Amino acid sequence: MKPRIETTSSYPVSIFIAGNYTHASMCARTYCDTVGHCVTITPTKYLYTGGEEDGVIIGFINYPRFPSDKEKIMQHAVSLANRLCDVLKQQSFSIQTPEKTVWYSYRDEDAINE
């Protein structure tokens, strides 16, 4: 049998957030089931001056079977990251794209005074 081969432009996006792997996995599963999406989840450890935390990296790709555009992939990443932030009781996360990394903080000390 000859394989079906599809291609699309690459656009990997990753969410970096601290928190419990099992809870993150359940949250990501619910999100994917609800909106019809697919992500990867990888446990990780964040090491920083004076400490460390367990966490996860959630990955998105532009899957050739169901291609999307950069904006939609990023919208999914922001939506899921905000859900994870709430479920994991975190106050910040980062989203990395090929062009940039964006840090989101809900900490009082990081609030923007307008």
RAFENCOR-V268239 format. One record per backbone hydrogen bond with DSSP energy under -0.5 kcal/mol. NH is the residue of the N-H (numbers start at 0). CO is the residue of the C=O. Records with the same first field share a line. If there is no record, write none. Layout:
NH: CO ; CO
This chain:
12: 59
13: 95
14: 57
15: 93
16: 14 ; 55
18: 53
23: 19
24: 20
25: 21
26: 22
27: 23
28: 24
29: 25
30: 26
31: 27
32: 28
33: 29
34: 30
35: 31
36: 31
39: 58
41: 56
43: 54
45: 52
46: 44
47: 50
50: 47
52: 45
54: 43
55: 16
56: 41
57: 14
58: 39 ; 56
59: 12
62: 60
65: 62
66: 63
72: 68
73: 69
74: 70
75: 71
76: 72
77: 73
78: 74
79: 75
80: 76
81: 77
82: 78
83: 79
84: 80
85: 81
86: 82
87: 83
88: 85
89: 84
92: 103
93: 15
94: 101
95: 13
96: 99
101: 94
103: 92
105: 90
109: 106
110: 107
112: 110
113: 111
